[in-house]
Amino acid sequence: MARKKTNGPEISTAVSPEDSASASPPSPDRPLGPLSLPPLPPTHDIVKVNTMNAVELKNACNDALKRYLSRPGLFKQSYQHTDVRLALGWLSVFVAGGTGLYGYKVEFEQSKPVVWVGLILYMLLTFTQTLYAYFIEGDIVFVGKRKTFSKRIITERITLTSRTCPVSFPPKSATVSKPTDKSIPPQYALALSYVRSTSANKSLLAKGKTQAVAPYSQFFDADGKMDVAVFERWVGELVEEGMDGKDK
Amino acid sequence: MFSEELKAFRRLGFRHVLLQALNFASVIASGLMIWKGLGLLTNSESPIVVVLSGSMEPAFYRGDLLFLTNPASERYHNGDITVYKIPGADIPIVHRVLETHDVKSRGSSVPNQRLLTKGDNNEVNDIELYRGLSYLERKHIVGKVRGFLPYIGYVTIAMNDFPQLKYALLGGLGLLALIQRE
C-alpha cells in the first residue's frame, strides 16, 4: 500500500488514490466520493484555536468542513441561506438608518408617521430573519450541489448540519460508581443528508442520511492546533457512507 | 496584533466579512430603533435625559438620569417637573411648573396651556431663560418627569466632555463585533 508524502509539515499521513479505487463502488454510476481525491495541499495557514472555547472549536471544524467539501472536484457550495440572512439583515440596517436620519432632520411631531412606518418595517424584517434562521436554516452548515456526467447527467445534493454536544457524564450505574468515571469532553455532532438523482430530479438514484459524533480532542491537540487531515478523513468517510445510500 | 484576524478574513472570504460587518451594524441599528420606538411610545422627542445643572437641587443633582413621558391628552399641573426646550437653544432644561393658564382651543386633542416654570434651587422664575417668550406652550415641552436614576448620567457627561472616550468606546465595540463569531 503506497503512501504519498505531501509537502506540508503538518500532514504526516496521506490517503493515496489507489486505496479507495480498489473498492468497487456499489452502483455503476456512483460519482467519486471525497476520499478518492488526494488531500488538499496545506496552502492555508495553520488553524489554531482556544481549546477552552467550544464556539471556536465548532467554528474551526465548520470552516474546515466547508473548505474540504467545496474543493474543485467535489461539491459547489450553495450560499442561499447566507445570502438571505445578509439581504434581510442589511435591509433592516438601512431601514433603521433611514428612519433615524429622517427623525433627525424633521421635527418630532411631523416625523411621527414616517418613523412609525420605519419602526414597523424594521420589526417585521427582524422577525422574518429570526423565523428564517430558526425554522429554515437551523443548524445547517453546508449545502452543496454537484453535477457529474457518466452516461447521463447526475445531480447530487448534500446538506450538512453540525452542533456541539456539551460535556456530559456517563450514566451512573446503580451498583458501582467509580470515582474514576470520566466525563465525556465536548463533541462535534455532524449529520448529513444526501440525494442523488438524474438531471432535473426525474428519478432518484440514491438517498442517504448519516450522522457521526466525535470528541473535539480527536481533531485538536492540547495547544489548539487542528489536525486537518484527521478531520477531513473523518468527514470523507461519513460523506462516502451517505453516498452509498446508508441510513443511520 | 490583528494578523491572525486578517488572515482569517482572507481565508473565509468576502461573505464572511459582510456577515461580521452586519453584526456590528445590526447592533447599532437595533439600539437606534429601540430609542425611536421609546420616543414614539412616550410621545416625547427625547424620553431619557441627563440633568446638567444643579438648578433642581435637592430633588435632582447633576448627573441624574430622568425618564419622561408626554401624553398628548394629559394636562400639566402646578408642581409637575417638566423638561422643555426653547427654540434656538439646544439644551433641554428641567424645571418645575409654577403657573398654568388655559387658552380656549378649537377642539384640538392637546389641551392648549401656557406654562411658567422655575427651578427649585433658583431665586427667580425662568422668564429670562425664555429668550423673549413670555410663557411656554405645550409644543416646547419635551415631557414630564416620571422617574429617575441617580449618578448614571455621568457616563453621558463624561462622553460629552471628553469626545475621545466616545470614539474609543465605539471603536472598541466595533472591533469586538467584527472579530467575534457566534
Interface residues (C-beta under 8 A of the other chain):
Chain A: H44 D45 V55 E56 N59 D63 Y79 T82 D83 R85 L86 G89 W90 S92 V93 A96 G97 T99 G100 G103 F108 E109 K112 V115 W116 G118 L119 Y122 M123 T126
Chain B: K7 R11 L12 R15 L18 L19 L22 A25 S26 I28 A29 S30 L32 M33 K36 G37 G39 L40 E45 K139 R181 E182
